[in-house]
Amino acid sequence: MQFERYWIFAICCAVVVAMLVRLLLRERVSLQHSLAFLLFMLGALVTAIFPSLTYRLGRLMGFALPSNFFFAILIGVLFMLHLGTVIALSRLESRTIALTQELGLVQEQMARLSGVAPHRAGASESAAHGSPASETARAVAGHTDKPAPSGASST
């Protein structure tokens, strides 16, 4: 067994796996988005611990050198990780567009109910700050530029 040759690589892989598990337990990253990376790092750890497995598997797949096999696998894994990221980004972009459209519809309904003309994107900044629609929007959000009544504290 040639574990002595790859012990630094094995320790690095184990540290990365431990950090990822710690982030998962602290809920800093989601399991769905980090599962592929976690499996990849566990595979790299197995490769470092059992290098003869890499030699045999590489020869079975037609690679003359184990390093070529390892790099081909790495390129494939990175491609899959990138594809997963692109899919997640596309879903988030679609959701953002849908939420923005829904927010616009809700704002228009609020303006209709209050009898104020809906705010348009082309309106000047000075008109938007003093308009009743913007005051309504700030009041809904909890912000107001009006001073507090004399008896109330402004916290």
DRENDO-1510 file (C-alpha; in Angstrom, 1 decimal, always signed):
<recs>
REC; n; res; u; v; w
REC; 1; MET; +0.0; +0.0; +0.0 .
REC; 2; GLN; +1.3; +3.4; -1.0 .
REC; 3; PHE; -0.5; +5.5; +1.6 .
REC; 4; GLU; +2.7; +7.2; +2.6 .
REC; 5; ARG; +3.0; +9.0; -0.7 .
REC; 6; TYR; -0.4; +10.6; -0.6 .
REC; 7; TRP; -0.9; +11.4; +3.1 .
REC; 8; ILE; -0.8; +15.2; +2.6 .
REC; 9; PHE; -3.5; +14.9; -0.1 .
REC; 10; ALA; -5.6; +12.7; +2.1 .
REC; 11; ILE; -5.3; +15.1; +5.0 .
REC; 12; CYS; -6.3; +18.0; +2.8 .
REC; 13; CYS; -9.4; +16.2; +1.5 .
REC; 14; ALA; -10.4; +15.2; +5.0 .
REC; 15; VAL; -10.0; +18.8; +6.3 .
REC; 16; VAL; -12.2; +20.1; +3.4 .
REC; 17; VAL; -14.8; +17.4; +4.1 .
REC; 18; ALA; -14.8; +18.3; +7.8 .
REC; 19; MET; -15.2; +22.0; +7.0 .
REC; 20; LEU; -18.1; +21.2; +4.6 .
REC; 21; VAL; -19.9; +19.0; +7.2 .
REC; 22; ARG; -19.4; +21.8; +9.8 .
REC; 23; LEU; -21.0; +24.3; +7.4 .
REC; 24; LEU; -23.8; +21.9; +6.8 .
REC; 25; LEU; -24.5; +21.5; +10.5 .
REC; 26; ARG; -24.4; +25.2; +11.1 .
REC; 27; GLU; -26.8; +25.6; +8.2 .
REC; 28; ARG; -24.5; +28.0; +6.3 .
REC; 29; VAL; -24.9; +25.9; +3.1 .
REC; 30; SER; -27.7; +23.7; +2.0 .
REC; 31; LEU; -27.3; +20.0; +1.6 .
REC; 32; GLN; -28.9; +20.0; -1.8 .
REC; 33; HIS; -26.2; +22.4; -3.2 .
REC; 34; SER; -23.2; +20.9; -1.5 .
REC; 35; LEU; -24.0; +17.1; -1.8 .
REC; 36; ALA; -22.2; +16.8; -5.1 .
REC; 37; PHE; -19.1; +18.6; -3.8 .
REC; 38; LEU; -19.2; +16.5; -0.7 .
REC; 39; LEU; -19.3; +13.2; -2.7 .
REC; 40; PHE; -16.5; +14.5; -4.9 .
REC; 41; MET; -14.3; +15.2; -1.9 .
REC; 42; LEU; -15.1; +11.8; -0.4 .
REC; 43; GLY; -14.1; +10.2; -3.7 .
REC; 44; ALA; -10.8; +12.1; -3.7 .
REC; 45; LEU; -10.2; +11.0; -0.2 .
REC; 46; VAL; -10.7; +7.3; -1.2 .
REC; 47; THR; -8.4; +7.9; -4.1 .
REC; 48; ALA; -5.7; +9.2; -1.8 .
REC; 49; ILE; -6.1; +6.3; +0.6 .
REC; 50; PHE; -6.3; +3.6; -2.0 .
REC; 51; PRO; -4.2; +4.8; -5.0 .
REC; 52; SER; -4.1; +1.3; -6.5 .
REC; 53; LEU; -7.8; +1.5; -7.1 .
REC; 54; THR; -7.2; +4.6; -9.3 .
REC; 55; TYR; -4.5; +2.6; -11.3 .
REC; 56; ARG; -6.8; -0.3; -11.9 .
REC; 57; LEU; -9.9; +1.7; -12.7 .
REC; 58; GLY; -7.9; +3.9; -15.1 .
REC; 59; ARG; -6.5; +0.9; -17.0 .
REC; 60; LEU; -10.0; -0.6; -17.2 .
REC; 61; MET; -11.2; +2.6; -18.8 .
REC; 62; GLY; -8.3; +2.7; -21.3 .
REC; 63; PHE; -6.1; +5.4; -19.8 .
REC; 64; ALA; -2.3; +4.7; -20.0 .
REC; 65; LEU; -1.5; +6.9; -17.0 .
REC; 66; PRO; -3.5; +7.2; -13.7 .
REC; 67; SER; -3.0; +11.0; -13.8 .
REC; 68; ASN; -4.8; +11.2; -17.1 .
REC; 69; PHE; -7.7; +9.2; -15.6 .
REC; 70; PHE; -7.7; +11.4; -12.5 .
REC; 71; PHE; -7.8; +14.7; -14.6 .
REC; 72; ALA; -10.5; +13.3; -16.9 .
REC; 73; ILE; -12.6; +12.5; -13.8 .
REC; 74; LEU; -11.9; +16.0; -12.3 .
REC; 75; ILE; -13.0; +17.7; -15.5 .
REC; 76; GLY; -16.2; +15.7; -15.6 .
REC; 77; VAL; -17.0; +16.4; -12.0 .
REC; 78; LEU; -16.3; +20.1; -12.4 .
REC; 79; PHE; -18.6; +20.1; -15.5 .
REC; 80; MET; -21.3; +18.5; -13.5 .
REC; 81; LEU; -20.9; +21.0; -10.6 .
REC; 82; HIS; -21.0; +23.9; -13.0 .
REC; 83; LEU; -24.1; +22.5; -14.7 .
REC; 84; GLY; -25.8; +22.2; -11.3 .
REC; 85; THR; -24.9; +25.8; -10.5 .
REC; 86; VAL; -26.2; +27.0; -13.9 .
REC; 87; ILE; -29.5; +25.2; -13.3 .
REC; 88; ALA; -29.9; +26.7; -9.8 .
REC; 89; LEU; -29.0; +30.2; -11.1 .
REC; 90; SER; -31.6; +29.9; -13.9 .
REC; 91; ARG; -34.3; +28.8; -11.4 .
REC; 92; LEU; -33.4; +31.8; -9.1 .
REC; 93; GLU; -33.5; +34.2; -12.1 .
REC; 94; SER; -36.9; +32.9; -13.2 .
REC; 95; ARG; -38.2; +33.2; -9.6 .
REC; 96; THR; -36.9; +36.7; -9.3 .
REC; 97; ILE; -38.7; +37.7; -12.5 .
REC; 98; ALA; -41.9; +36.2; -11.3 .
REC; 99; LEU; -41.7; +37.8; -7.9 .
REC; 100; THR; -40.9; +41.2; -9.4 .
REC; 101; GLN; -44.0; +40.9; -11.7 .
REC; 102; GLU; -46.1; +39.8; -8.8 .
REC; 103; LEU; -44.9; +42.8; -6.7 .
REC; 104; GLY; -45.8; +45.1; -9.5 .
REC; 105; LEU; -49.3; +43.7; -9.7 .
REC; 106; VAL; -49.7; +44.0; -5.9 .
REC; 107; GLN; -48.5; +47.6; -6.0 .
REC; 108; GLU; -50.9; +48.5; -8.8 .
REC; 109; GLN; -53.8; +46.9; -6.9 .
REC; 110; MET; -52.8; +48.9; -3.8 .
REC; 111; ALA; -52.7; +52.1; -5.8 .
REC; 112; ARG; -56.2; +51.4; -7.3 .
REC; 113; LEU; -57.6; +50.7; -3.9 .
REC; 114; SER; -56.2; +53.9; -2.4 .
REC; 115; GLY; -57.3; +55.9; -5.5 .
REC; 116; VAL; -53.8; +57.1; -6.3 .
REC; 117; ALA; -52.2; +56.7; -9.7 .
REC; 118; PRO; -49.7; +53.8; -9.8 .
REC; 119; HIS; -46.0; +54.7; -9.7 .
REC; 120; ARG; -44.3; +54.3; -13.0 .
REC; 121; ALA; -40.6; +53.6; -13.5 .
REC; 122; GLY; -40.2; +56.7; -15.7 .
REC; 123; ALA; -41.3; +59.2; -13.0 .
REC; 124; SER; -38.8; +61.7; -11.8 .
REC; 125; GLU; -37.1; +61.1; -8.5 .
REC; 126; SER; -38.4; +64.3; -6.9 .
REC; 127; ALA; -42.0; +63.6; -7.8 .
REC; 128; ALA; -41.7; +60.0; -6.5 .
REC; 129; HIS; -40.5; +61.1; -3.0 .
REC; 130; GLY; -43.4; +63.5; -2.5 .
REC; 131; SER; -46.1; +61.4; -4.1 .
REC; 132; PRO; -48.9; +59.8; -2.0 .
REC; 133; ALA; -48.1; +56.5; -3.6 .
REC; 134; SER; -44.5; +56.6; -2.3 .
REC; 135; GLU; -45.7; +57.7; +1.1 .
REC; 136; THR; -48.1; +54.7; +1.2 .
REC; 137; ALA; -45.3; +52.4; +0.1 .
REC; 138; ARG; -43.0; +53.8; +2.8 .
REC; 139; ALA; -45.7; +53.5; +5.4 .
REC; 140; VAL; -46.3; +49.8; +4.4 .
REC; 141; ALA; -42.6; +49.2; +4.7 .
REC; 142; GLY; -42.5; +51.0; +8.1 .
REC; 143; HIS; -40.5; +54.0; +6.9 .
REC; 144; THR; -41.7; +57.6; +7.0 .
REC; 145; ASP; -40.1; +61.0; +6.6 .
REC; 146; LYS; -42.7; +62.8; +8.6 .
REC; 147; PRO; -41.6; +63.9; +12.1 .
REC; 148; ALA; -43.0; +62.1; +15.1 .
REC; 149; PRO; -45.8; +63.7; +17.1 .
REC; 150; SER; -44.4; +66.0; +19.9 .
REC; 151; GLY; -45.4; +63.6; +22.7 .
REC; 152; ALA; -44.0; +60.5; +21.0 .
REC; 153; SER; -40.4; +59.4; +21.2 .
REC; 154; SER; -38.5; +58.8; +17.9 .
REC; 155; THR; -36.8; +55.4; +18.4 .
</recs>
